[in-house]
Amino acid sequence: MTFMKPLVTAATLAFLTACGTPNSIAVQPPAVTETVRIAFRSVEVKDVSLPSYAAADEIAQQAPDGSMVTSKVLWADAPERAIGLELSRNLARMTKARVAAEPWPFEESAAATLDVRFADLVAGTDGVFRATGQYFVGVYGGRERSGLFDLNLAYDADGGPAAIAKARGQIVLDLAKFIARDGLR
């Protein structure tokens, strides 16, 4: 029966291709070009919280009337997981600290935890990508802190899902810089 497994897999892939499975797009992380010193040698990035439209598989834009217009193109990874990983990777590269997304993979506990809750994470049809929300830094035996963020980024609204993915990658990097400077010092 083991010879059937590759045959079944190939048939399933052929069927899905014939049915017009939607394309998916991955966010290519922008280069981290600066270093920011933080007060912690290690940080655990908790699972991020996204509004339901931003956590959906389909890539969407917000029209001027507030409605969400979805495309048939899917995110290549679950947005909550992907954004948490992007945020931890960006923070690790810019701070040189030990940073990892939840669950914490090391035996020794992290010196701080970072919880990010988005109120908005949306590409507008007006050419502005917005990210608003709040972050919380938990410190074991130290001063805990929180802050608000409100970031905007111009992008090509007519560039389709690829432009939205590029803008999301940049705004997550901008958020990592903001949190490193304001929340982790």
N, CA, C and O of each residue as an XYZ file, in Angstrom:
740
protein
N       0.802     -1.202      0.000
C       0.000      0.000      0.000
C       0.845      1.266      0.000
O       0.330      2.341     -0.310
N       2.122      1.170      0.337
C       2.942      2.379      0.376
C       3.139      2.981     -1.009
O       3.397      4.180     -1.119
N       3.023      2.172     -2.085
C       3.164      2.717     -3.434
C       1.963      3.588     -3.799
O       2.052      4.386     -4.732
N       0.841      3.454     -3.088
C      -0.366      4.231     -3.374
C      -0.272      5.660     -2.844
O      -0.885      6.565     -3.410
N       0.476      5.875     -1.779
C       0.546      7.203     -1.160
C       1.037      8.274     -2.139
O       0.389      9.314     -2.252
N       2.161      8.068     -2.857
C       2.587      9.082     -3.818
C       1.564      9.300     -4.934
O       1.394     10.420     -5.417
N       0.898      8.245     -5.333
C      -0.101      8.331     -6.389
C      -1.305      9.157     -5.931
O      -1.816      9.980     -6.691
N      -1.758      8.942     -4.700
C      -2.880      9.692     -4.146
C      -2.494     11.161     -3.979
O      -3.295     12.046     -4.281
N      -1.295     11.428     -3.507
C      -0.826     12.803     -3.339
C      -0.787     13.518     -4.683
O      -1.250     14.654     -4.787
N      -0.250     12.881     -5.700
C      -0.178     13.491     -7.031
C      -1.573     13.752     -7.587
O      -1.814     14.799     -8.187
N      -2.489     12.813     -7.393
C      -3.860     12.991     -7.883
C      -4.552     14.150     -7.160
O      -5.281     14.921     -7.784
N      -4.330     14.274     -5.858
C      -4.929     15.368     -5.092
C      -4.398     16.712     -5.577
O      -5.171     17.651     -5.766
N      -3.088     16.813     -5.780
C      -2.507     18.059     -6.282
C      -3.026     18.402     -7.668
O      -3.311     19.567     -7.946
N      -3.153     17.416     -8.537
C      -3.684     17.661     -9.879
C      -5.128     18.140     -9.810
O      -5.515     19.038    -10.557
N      -5.925     17.558     -8.928
C      -7.330     17.964     -8.766
C      -7.417     19.402     -8.273
O      -8.192     20.197     -8.805
N      -6.621     19.742     -7.252
C      -6.653     21.103     -6.712
C      -6.215     22.132     -7.752
O      -6.778     23.225     -7.821
N      -5.224     21.792     -8.553
C      -4.763     22.697     -9.598
C      -5.851     22.883    -10.647
O      -6.077     24.000    -11.112
N      -6.514     21.820    -11.019
C      -7.579     21.895    -12.018
C      -8.768     22.699    -11.521
O      -9.470     23.320    -12.319
N      -9.001     22.698    -10.222
C     -10.138     23.431     -9.659
C      -9.840     24.920     -9.499
O     -10.713     25.672     -9.069
N      -8.659     25.350     -9.826
C      -8.334     26.766     -9.728
C      -8.078     27.225     -8.307
O      -8.575     28.277     -7.902
N      -7.324     26.471     -7.552
C      -6.980     26.862     -6.194
C      -6.391     28.263     -6.210
O      -5.513     28.550     -7.024
N      -6.861     29.153     -5.318
C      -6.346     30.527     -5.320
C      -4.843     30.563     -5.055
O      -4.286     29.707     -4.368
N      -4.223     31.567     -5.615
C      -2.800     31.779     -5.356
C      -2.615     32.245     -3.931
O      -3.560     32.703     -3.290
N      -1.411     32.129     -3.442
C      -1.091     32.673     -2.125
C       0.175     33.497     -2.258
O       0.962     33.324     -3.189
N       0.351     34.401     -1.299
C       1.516     35.280     -1.335
C       2.139     35.349      0.051
O       1.442     35.445      1.062
N       3.447     35.300      0.076
C       4.198     35.401      1.332
C       4.757     36.806      1.472
O       5.045     37.475      0.479
N       4.904     37.240      2.696
C       5.516     38.531      2.977
C       7.027     38.350      2.973
O       7.565     37.544      3.732
N       7.701     39.093      2.126
C       9.167     39.076      2.104
C       9.651     40.120      3.108
O       9.384     41.308      2.929
N      10.349     39.707      4.151
C      10.753     40.676      5.178
C      11.742     41.705      4.631
O      12.710     41.349      3.959
N      11.492     42.983      4.925
C      12.467     43.996      4.515
C      13.750     43.867      5.330
O      13.754     43.287      6.416
N      14.810     44.402      4.803
C      16.106     44.330      5.490
C      16.093     45.180      6.752
O      15.565     46.292      6.764
N      16.675     44.644      7.799
C      16.853     45.388      9.048
C      18.208     46.070      8.934
O      19.241     45.409      8.825
N      18.193     47.405      8.961
C      19.425     48.153      8.696
C      19.964     48.909      9.899
O      21.010     49.550      9.801
N      19.282     48.849     11.017
C      19.771     49.579     12.178
C      19.768     48.702     13.415
O      19.096     47.672     13.468
N      20.533     49.132     14.409
C      20.605     48.424     15.676
C      20.008     49.303     16.761
O      20.272     50.504     16.817
N      19.198     48.695     17.625
C      18.586     49.403     18.747
C      18.945     48.644     20.015
O      18.720     47.437     20.102
N      19.502     49.344     20.998
C      19.828     48.712     22.277
C      18.574     48.663     23.136
O      17.826     49.637     23.228
N      18.357     47.517     23.760
C      17.212     47.369     24.663
C      17.716     46.948     26.039
O      18.885     46.604     26.216
N      16.799     46.983     27.013
C      17.176     46.702     28.405
C      17.144     45.214     28.758
O      17.439     44.849     29.896
N      16.795     44.359     27.814
C      16.600     42.936     28.120
C      17.487     42.073     27.243
O      17.692     42.371     26.067
N      18.010     41.003     27.821
C      18.832     40.097     27.036
C      17.998     39.068     26.289
O      18.479     38.424     25.357
N      16.722     38.915     26.711
C      15.839     37.978     26.017
C      14.394     38.461     26.116
O      13.974     39.025     27.127
N      13.642     38.222     25.032
C      12.248     38.665     24.960
C      11.425     37.582     24.280
O      11.777     37.091     23.208
N      10.327     37.222     24.925
C       9.371     36.294     24.324
C       8.222     37.095     23.729
O       7.557     37.846     24.442
N       7.980     36.942     22.428
C       6.868     37.605     21.758
C       5.653     36.684     21.849
O       5.623     35.607     21.252
N       4.666     37.125     22.598
C       3.428     36.349     22.745
C       2.666     36.351     21.427
O       2.943     37.168     20.549
N       1.707     35.442     21.286
C       0.870     35.414     20.093
C       0.198     36.766     19.923
O      -0.381     37.301     20.868
N       0.276     37.323     18.712
C      -0.339     38.626     18.469
C      -1.852     38.467     18.333
O      -2.357     37.405     17.968
N      -2.551     39.547     18.636
C      -4.000     39.581     18.512
C      -4.349     40.499     17.342
O      -3.940     41.660     17.318
N      -5.101     39.981     16.376
C      -5.482     40.735     15.187
C      -6.995     40.856     15.087
O      -7.714     39.976     15.562
N      -7.494     41.935     14.475
C      -8.921     41.991     14.166
C      -9.253     40.854     13.195
O      -8.373     40.394     12.468
N     -10.487     40.402     13.173
C     -10.837     39.233     12.359
C     -10.551     39.422     10.877
O     -10.157     38.460     10.217
N     -10.734     40.624     10.321
C     -10.430     40.822      8.897
C      -8.932     40.665      8.624
O      -8.551     40.185      7.557
N      -8.082     41.061      9.569
C      -6.633     40.943      9.391
C      -6.150     39.523      9.647
O      -5.095     39.129      9.150
N      -6.905     38.758     10.412
C      -6.538     37.371     10.702
C      -7.070     36.408      9.644
O      -6.722     35.228      9.646
N      -7.912     36.909      8.743
C      -8.506     36.056      7.708
C      -7.440     35.599      6.714
O      -6.396     36.235      6.570
N      -7.716     34.502      6.041
C      -6.780     33.962      5.059
C      -6.698     34.828      3.803
O      -5.629     34.940      3.202
N      -7.815     35.442      3.399
C      -7.828     36.256      2.190
C      -7.264     37.645      2.452
O      -7.524     38.245      3.495
N      -6.505     38.142      1.513
C      -5.942     39.479      1.601
C      -7.048     40.481      1.285
O      -7.789     40.319      0.315
N      -7.150     41.523      2.119
C      -8.239     42.489      1.967
C      -7.724     43.916      1.970
O      -6.625     44.203      2.444
N      -8.552     44.808      1.423
C      -8.332     46.255      1.483
C      -9.600     46.889      2.036
O     -10.701     46.367      1.864
N      -9.423     48.034      2.708
C     -10.575     48.749      3.247
C     -10.940     49.888      2.307
O     -10.112     50.743      1.993
N     -12.196     49.886      1.861
C     -12.712     50.929      0.981
C     -13.019     52.185      1.805
O     -13.106     52.110      3.031
N     -13.184     53.340      1.145
C     -13.470     54.585      1.869
C     -14.712     54.517      2.767
O     -14.782     55.219      3.776
N     -15.691     53.677      2.408
C     -16.900     53.566      3.235
C     -16.718     52.628      4.428
O     -17.659     52.396      5.188
N     -15.493     52.083      4.593
C     -15.198     51.200      5.715
C     -15.365     49.727      5.411
O     -14.941     48.887      6.204
N     -15.971     49.388      4.284
C     -16.165     47.977      3.942
C     -14.840     47.342      3.543
O     -13.935     48.010      3.043
N     -14.749     46.045      3.774
C     -13.546     45.297      3.438
C     -13.754     44.591      2.103
O     -14.725     43.856      1.924
N     -12.839     44.820      1.171
C     -12.886     44.206     -0.148
C     -11.803     43.130     -0.162
O     -10.615     43.432     -0.056
N     -12.225     41.878     -0.293
C     -11.252     40.781     -0.257
C     -10.882     40.345     -1.665
O     -11.672     40.455     -2.603
N      -9.672     39.853     -1.783
C      -9.196     39.316     -3.061
C      -9.331     37.796     -3.006
O      -9.699     37.232     -1.976
N      -9.037     37.160     -4.095
C      -9.033     35.696     -4.102
C      -7.647     35.164     -3.764
O      -7.412     33.956     -3.791
N      -6.739     36.066     -3.450
C      -5.373     35.675     -3.108
C      -5.281     35.504     -1.593
O      -5.765     36.339     -0.828
N      -4.662     34.424     -1.184
C      -4.540     34.098      0.234
C      -3.147     34.454      0.755
O      -2.175     34.490      0.000
N      -3.076     34.716      2.057
C      -1.775     34.826      2.707
C      -1.153     33.442      2.698
O      -1.867     32.453      2.866
N       0.146     33.343      2.508
C       0.833     32.052      2.471
C       0.909     31.403      3.842
O       1.084     30.188      3.937
N       0.782     32.191      4.911
C       0.834     31.673      6.273
C      -0.292     32.329      7.063
O      -0.754     33.413      6.704
N      -0.726     31.691      8.115
C      -1.761     32.276      8.979
C      -1.252     33.629      9.473
O      -0.169     33.696     10.053
N      -2.008     34.708      9.256
C      -1.513     36.047      9.598
C      -1.043     36.210     11.042
O      -0.014     36.845     11.272
N      -1.756     35.663     12.013
C      -1.329     35.827     13.411
C       0.021     35.171     13.653
O       0.889     35.753     14.302
N       0.199     33.980     13.143
C       1.477     33.275     13.283
C       2.580     34.021     12.545
O       3.659     34.245     13.094
N       2.308     34.407     11.300
C       3.317     35.075     10.475
C       3.751     36.404     11.071
O       4.944     36.705     11.098
N       2.810     37.201     11.547
C       3.150     38.511     12.100
C       3.936     38.351     13.401
O       4.875     39.107     13.650
N       3.566     37.382     14.226
C       4.339     37.113     15.443
C       5.772     36.726     15.125
O       6.706     37.175     15.790
N       5.945     35.891     14.106
C       7.295     35.487     13.705
C       8.069     36.651     13.082
O       9.262     36.814     13.342
N       7.392     37.461     12.258
C       8.042     38.632     11.656
C       8.506     39.591     12.751
O       9.630     40.090     12.717
N       7.636     39.839     13.712
C       7.960     40.761     14.800
C       9.153     40.248     15.604
O      10.064     41.015     15.912
N       9.157     38.965     15.945
C      10.276     38.418     16.728
C      11.564     38.405     15.919
O      12.630     38.699     16.460
N      11.490     38.074     14.648
C      12.688     38.066     13.790
C      13.254     39.483     13.654
O      14.464     39.683     13.761
N      12.378     40.463     13.420
C      12.843     41.850     13.297
C      13.489     42.333     14.596
O      14.549     42.959     14.567
N      12.858     42.045     15.724
C      13.420     42.461     17.009
C      14.764     41.787     17.277
O      15.688     42.426     17.780
N      14.876     40.509     16.946
C      16.142     39.795     17.148
C      17.252     40.409     16.306
O      18.370     40.595     16.788
N      16.952     40.721     15.063
C      17.973     41.282     14.172
C      18.391     42.682     14.594
O      19.574     43.016     14.529
N      17.440     43.506     15.025
C      17.816     44.893     15.343
C      18.368     45.058     16.744
O      19.117     46.002     16.993
N      18.020     44.159     17.681
C      18.483     44.326     19.063
C      19.643     43.416     19.414
O      20.352     43.667     20.389
N      19.849     42.369     18.640
C      20.876     41.351     18.910
C      20.580     40.587     20.211
O      21.439     39.866     20.719
N      19.367     40.748     20.742
C      18.947     40.001     21.935
C      18.392     38.648     21.500
O      18.144     38.419     20.316
N      18.202     37.769     22.457
C      17.573     36.480     22.191
C      16.064     36.735     22.184
O      15.467     36.971     23.234
N      15.457     36.685     21.011
C      14.027     36.952     20.854
C      13.407     35.780     20.127
O      13.944     35.305     19.127
N      12.270     35.311     20.632
C      11.571     34.201     19.986
C      10.080     34.362     20.193
O       9.627     34.907     21.199
N       9.328     33.875     19.221
C       7.877     33.878     19.324
C       7.436     32.759     20.256
O       8.139     31.765     20.441
N       6.275     32.940     20.829
C       5.673     31.942     21.707
C       5.426     30.664     20.915
O       5.024     30.768     19.756
N       5.632     29.490     21.445
C       6.087     29.179     22.793
C       7.606     29.354     22.919
O       8.356     29.058     21.989
N       8.036     29.834     24.071
C       9.444     30.098     24.345
C      10.230     28.798     24.229
O       9.925     27.839     24.938
N      11.228     28.739     23.358
C      11.916     27.476     23.100
C      13.105     27.172     24.008
O      13.724     26.116     23.875
N      13.433     28.076     24.925
C      14.626     27.889     25.744
C      14.253     27.456     27.162
O      13.145     27.713     27.633
N      15.195     26.798     27.828
C      14.953     26.327     29.189
C      14.856     27.485     30.174
O      13.961     27.509     31.019
N      15.766     28.439     30.072
C      15.734     29.618     30.950
C      14.640     30.568     30.461
O      14.557     30.851     29.266
N      13.802     31.061     31.371
C      12.720     31.976     31.002
C      13.256     33.256     30.395
O      14.374     33.680     30.688
N      12.447     33.865     29.545
C      12.815     35.148     28.941
C      12.798     36.235     30.009
O      12.026     36.161     30.965
N      13.645     37.238     29.847
C      13.707     38.351     30.794
C      12.463     39.234     30.690
O      12.088     39.896     31.658
N      11.828     39.246     29.525
C      10.624     40.055     29.321
C       9.710     39.351     28.322
O      10.151     38.529     27.519
N       8.436     39.694     28.393
C       7.478     39.202     27.408
C       6.867     40.404     26.698
O       6.728     41.479     27.282
N       6.507     40.212     25.438
C       5.889     41.260     24.637
C       4.565     40.742     24.108
O       4.509     39.712     23.437
N       3.503     41.467     24.417
C       2.156     41.135     23.969
C       1.693     42.294     23.090
O       1.643     43.434     23.552
N       1.352     42.017     21.827
C       0.919     43.060     20.897
C      -0.519     42.773     20.475
O      -0.851     41.678     20.020
N      -1.359     43.792     20.641
C      -2.780     43.684     20.281
C      -3.124     44.777     19.276
O      -3.106     45.965     19.596
N      -3.434     44.353     18.067
C      -3.773     45.287     17.007
C      -5.253     45.652     17.074
O      -6.112     44.777     17.186
N      -5.544     46.951     17.005
C      -6.913     47.411     16.824
C      -7.212     47.458     15.328
O      -8.308     47.108     14.891
N      -6.224     47.896     14.553
C      -6.320     47.945     13.092
C      -5.015     47.480     12.486
O      -3.939     47.798     12.994
N      -5.103     46.745     11.426
C      -3.967     46.389     10.587
C      -4.559     46.240      9.197
O      -4.966     45.154      8.786
N      -4.597     47.370      8.477
C      -5.402     47.381      7.259
C      -4.764     48.221      6.163
O      -4.199     49.287      6.408
N      -4.876     47.704      4.951
C      -4.457     48.423      3.752
C      -5.687     49.146      3.212
O      -6.678     48.510      2.855
N      -5.622     50.448      3.154
C      -6.745     51.215      2.627
C      -6.647     51.370      1.123
O      -5.550     51.399      0.565
N      -7.795     51.468      0.465
C      -7.785     51.730     -0.970
C      -7.302     53.150     -1.259
O      -7.107     53.521     -2.416
N      -7.110     53.948     -0.193
C      -6.584     55.310     -0.324
C      -5.062     55.342     -0.392
O      -4.480     56.423     -0.483
N      -4.402     54.188     -0.352
C      -2.944     54.133     -0.449
C      -2.229     54.271      0.881
O      -1.022     54.513      0.910
N      -2.957     54.120      1.988
C      -2.353     54.192      3.314
C      -2.574     52.862      4.031
O      -3.702     52.384      4.151
N      -1.479     52.278      4.501
C      -1.547     51.051      5.306
C      -1.434     51.500      6.755
O      -0.483     52.193      7.118
N      -2.400     51.111      7.589
C      -2.453     51.564      8.975
C      -2.317     50.397      9.953
O      -2.849     49.307      9.739
N      -1.590     50.667     11.025
C      -1.470     49.714     12.132
C      -1.646     50.504     13.422
O      -0.859     51.403     13.718
N      -2.673     50.170     14.184
C      -2.893     50.808     15.475
C      -3.118     49.724     16.514
O      -3.521     48.607     16.189
N      -2.856     50.064     17.758
C      -3.091     49.100     18.817
C      -2.305     49.439     20.058
O      -1.955     50.593     20.306
N      -2.035     48.402     20.836
C      -1.350     48.573     22.110
C      -0.376     47.420     22.304
O      -0.616     46.301     21.851
N       0.727     47.714     22.986
C       1.678     46.672     23.335
C       1.873     46.670     24.853
O       1.684     47.683     25.526
N       2.254     45.505     25.365
C       2.478     45.327     26.800
C       3.792     44.586     26.977
O       4.027     43.560     26.339
N       4.646     45.109     27.847
C       5.924     44.468     28.150
C       5.848     43.979     29.591
O       5.743     44.773     30.525
N       5.902     42.666     29.755
C       5.916     42.059     31.075
C       7.354     41.773     31.473
O       8.121     41.196     30.702
N       7.708     42.179     32.678
C       9.073     42.001     33.159
C       9.015     41.242     34.478
O       8.358     41.675     35.424
N       9.697     40.125     34.533
C       9.728     39.336     35.752
C      10.557     40.064     36.808
O      11.772     40.206     36.663
N       9.895     40.524     37.869
C      10.583     41.205     38.953
C      11.046     42.605     38.601
O      11.955     43.129     39.246
N      10.444     43.226     37.592
C      10.866     44.568     37.181
C       9.677     45.451     36.834
O       8.525     45.126     37.123
N       9.989     46.562     36.213
C       8.975     47.548     35.860
C       8.276     47.149     34.561
O       8.888     47.146     33.493
N       6.997     46.815     34.661
C       6.221     46.493     33.474
C       5.756     47.784     32.818
O       5.656     48.822     33.473
N       5.476     47.715     31.526
C       5.079     48.912     30.804
C       4.147     48.569     29.651
O       4.034     47.416     29.236
N       3.488     49.599     29.150
C       2.629     49.437     27.987
C       2.643     50.732     27.191
O       3.092     51.769     27.680
N       2.160     50.666     25.991
C       2.099     51.852     25.151
C       1.165     51.635     23.982
O       0.806     50.505     23.648
N       0.783     52.726     23.373
C      -0.067     52.707     22.187
C       0.792     52.920     20.947
O       1.830     53.579     21.007
N       0.357     52.365     19.835
C       1.040     52.648     18.567
C      -0.001     53.030     17.520
O      -1.127     52.532     17.525
N       0.401     53.914     16.633
C      -0.438     54.404     15.542
C       0.505     54.709     14.381
O       1.074     55.797     14.297
N       0.660     53.734     13.491
C       1.619     53.844     12.398
C       0.888     53.889     11.061
O      -0.120     53.208     10.868
N       1.402     54.690     10.152
C       0.864     54.797      8.795
C       2.006     54.657      7.809
O       3.134     55.070      8.075
N       1.693     54.068      6.669
C       2.694     53.844      5.637
C       2.025     54.001      4.274
O       0.997     53.375      4.016
N       2.591     54.822      3.408
C       2.074     54.961      2.048
C       2.482     53.728      1.235
O       3.602     53.233      1.357
N       1.556     53.243      0.407
C       1.853     52.110     -0.467
C       1.046     52.266     -1.754
O       0.156     53.112     -1.836
N       1.356     51.456     -2.745
C       0.669     51.499     -4.032
C      -0.642     50.731     -3.923
O      -0.653     49.503     -3.998
N      -1.753     51.455     -3.745
C      -3.061     50.812     -3.556
C      -3.510     50.049     -4.792
O      -4.349     49.155     -4.686
N      -2.973     50.380     -5.960
C      -3.340     49.676     -7.192
C      -2.394     48.523     -7.495
O      -2.527     47.861     -8.524
N      -1.432     48.280     -6.596
C      -0.434     47.234     -6.804
C      -0.898     45.833     -6.455
O      -0.147     44.873     -6.622
N      -2.131     45.703     -5.971
C      -2.683     44.392     -5.668
C      -2.104     43.754     -4.418
O      -1.462     44.427     -3.611
N      -2.331     42.453     -4.255
C      -1.876     41.739     -3.066
C      -0.363     41.803     -2.827
O       0.077     41.804     -1.677
N       0.428     41.857     -3.887
C       1.886     41.932     -3.700
C       2.269     43.244     -3.012
O       3.145     43.254     -2.147
N       1.620     44.349     -3.389
C       1.906     45.642     -2.755
C       1.440     45.648     -1.306
O       2.101     46.225     -0.442
N       0.309     45.011     -1.039
C      -0.199     44.917      0.334
C       0.757     44.089      1.190
O       1.047     44.460      2.327
N       1.246     42.974      0.654
C       2.188     42.124      1.393
C       3.487     42.878      1.684
O       4.035     42.776      2.782
N       3.973     43.625      0.710
C       5.203     44.406      0.917
C       4.980     45.456      2.003
O       5.834     45.652      2.868
N       3.828     46.132      1.955
C       3.520     47.157      2.960
C       3.368     46.532      4.342
O       3.821     47.108      5.332
N       2.737     45.366      4.423
C       2.598     44.716      5.733
C       3.960     44.371      6.309
O       4.195     44.565      7.502
N       4.850     43.868      5.489
C       6.204     43.569      5.961
C       6.900     44.810      6.501
O       7.569     44.750      7.533
N       6.748     45.923      5.814
C       7.396     47.166      6.248
C       6.771     47.704      7.522
O       7.485     48.181      8.405
N       5.451     47.637      7.633
C       4.812     48.205      8.828
C       5.104     47.356     10.059
O       5.180     47.889     11.166
N       5.269     46.052      9.893
C       5.655     45.203     11.029
C       7.098     45.528     11.446
O       7.413     45.518     12.636
N       7.963     45.811     10.484
C       9.332     46.242     10.819
C       9.295     47.595     11.534
O      10.004     47.794     12.520
N       8.474     48.520     11.044
C       8.338     49.832     11.701
C       7.822     49.672     13.129
O       8.269     50.374     14.036
N       6.894     48.758     13.324
C       6.368     48.501     14.667
C       7.458     47.922     15.569
O       7.557     48.304     16.736
N       8.267     47.017     15.051
C       9.366     46.448     15.846
C      10.320     47.555     16.293
O      10.749     47.569     17.447
N      10.657     48.489     15.388
C      11.527     49.615     15.750
C      10.880     50.460     16.837
O      11.536     50.839     17.807
N       9.598     50.754     16.678
C       8.877     51.590     17.635
C       8.873     50.935     19.013
O       9.156     51.598     20.010
N       8.555     49.645     19.080
C       8.507     48.948     20.358
C       9.898     48.836     20.978
O      10.052     48.991     22.189
N      10.911     48.566     20.153
C      12.282     48.475     20.685
C      12.691     49.798     21.325
O      13.301     49.801     22.395
N      12.366     50.915     20.690
C      12.764     52.233     21.190
C      11.925     52.692     22.384
O      12.451     53.264     23.339
N      10.610     52.436     22.319
C       9.706     52.985     23.335
C       9.332     52.009     24.445
O       9.051     52.432     25.566
N       9.323     50.723     24.154
C       8.841     49.757     25.124
C       9.868     48.841     25.744
O       9.659     48.327     26.843
N      10.968     48.631     25.062
C      11.957     47.666     25.547
C      13.239     48.310     26.061
O      14.218     47.607     26.315
N      13.253     49.603     26.216
C      14.451     50.296     26.740
C      14.414     50.398     28.223
O      15.335     50.948     28.827
